[in-house]
Structure formats: structure tokens, C-alpha cells
Amino acid sequence: MKLSIITVVRNNPQVGGALDSILAQRFEGELELIVIDGGSTDGTLAVLEAYRDKLAVLVSEPDGGIYEGMNKGLALATGDVIGTLNSDDLYFDGEALAAVAQAFAEHDVDAVYGDLVYVRRDATARVVRYWQSRPYADGLFERGWMPPHPAFFARREIYARHGPFDLDYRIAADFELLLRFMAKGGIRTLHLPRVLVRMRLGGASNRSLRAILRANLESYRACRQHGLRVPLWFIPRKILSRVPQFFRPAPGP
């Protein structure tokens, strides 16, 4: 199996940690690393240059944000399966991608997704929230559910069939894409009951109350756009669904 991992970055020298996390994977297949830089103006490009010989693709040019960058990466990816890892984030351990590849090998599915933990920015071993996912069932998106996008891997043909990220969504394009793939497209998915990613707190969709509200409004709009019947209390229920994540026991290393 050839696995493409897309990392989008702009002005974040910590991207080296994400790339080290990918390169440390004990994965027997072919690994294609694609980095899309949105025109960094700090020291990020110097960090990326140190990895150039390990990257299949490095693009650096101004763009419209993270989802436009991801779409650039999708257009360049040649792997059988595609995943994304944000520039702040890390794979949970060295076996994460091997576990994903094994799941694809053993099951006739279009996509595999796992679980995710939120960690402190300055202490990535310290778990703050545990996003434990579940197998997909009809009606989950209407209740505000989604799998964690950084822990989601899909066959390249699924993107070709159902399309890339919708750039009309500035914060919740991942929710819209996963809804389009799973609830509308009916792709075959497998939940891998395993933590795959450590996500640092402070991402675009949860760095402020305003961002959280906008992300949830966009999620509501995505449901309506695709004809899903959502109640008026969709947004508060979606926000409250995160509360148990703070109280689940942290997974083992």
C-alpha cells in the first residue's frame, strides 16, 4: 500500500515535530509526504528545507487557508490512501499508520478512522481531552457527531468520486466533507478503536468562543445544505457532546 500524508502549514516552525512523527512510523508500505506551505514569512521554510530530501512534494506559495492547502495536497497525492496531519499535531505512537494499513488490508472499506486525544501545547504527553469515536450509523451527523478528521484515512478514489474540501466553509470544511462522504455518499467505513493522533489544543475551530460558534454554525449549514433534518438545538447539543471528552480516562501510551 502507498500512503500519502498531507501536512499544511503557515508560520509554524513546530511543523518539524509533525514531520518527525510521520517519519518515525514503522510502516512497511510506501509513504508519500506532501507539505503545502501557505507562504510562511517566519522561520518555517528553513525548517522545511531541512526535510526536503524526505518529502515527495514541497509547495510554498500564498493561498486561502488550511482547506485550500489541503485541496492542493489532494490534487498532488498519488497514494492508494490519503491522510492529513496538521502542522501542530503528532501521531500517537510509531505504530499508528501500520494499524491503519492493516485495517485496510483486512477489511473491504473505503475509509478507516480512529480516535484522537487533545494534549497541551507545551506537554504533548499530557492528555486534556479524549475524543473517542464510534462506528458510523445513520443519524449521527444530525446529532452533531463526526469522526476526528486528523485520524481519518480514505482511499484516493473516494476524493475523486465525492470531491475535495468545500472552500465555502472556512472552519468546518472537515465536517462538511465527512458528512458528504459518509452520510450522503454512503462510503464504507471502519472505526479503528485506537488512538491515532495527538492534537495540540488551540486549533482553528477551538481557539476561541467565536471560532467555536462559527464552526458549529457552519456544521449546521452543512447539514441543511445536504438535506439532513437537524433540530434547532443542534448547536448546543453539538457543543455539549464534547463535555464527556474531558472526563474519559486517558489512553495508555
Secondary structure, DSSP 8 states (H G I E B T S, - for coil): -EEEEEEEESS-TTHHHHHHHHHT----SEEEEEEEE----SSHHHHHHTTGGG-SEEEE---S-HHHHHHHHHHH--SSEEEE--TT-EESSTTHHHHHHHHHHHS--SEEEEEEEEEETTEEEEEEEEE------TTTGGGT----GGGEEEEHHHHHHH-S--TT-SS-HHHHHHHIIIIIT---EEEEEEEEEEEES--TTTSSHHHHHHHHHHHHHHHHHTT----TTHHHHHHHTTGGGGTS-----
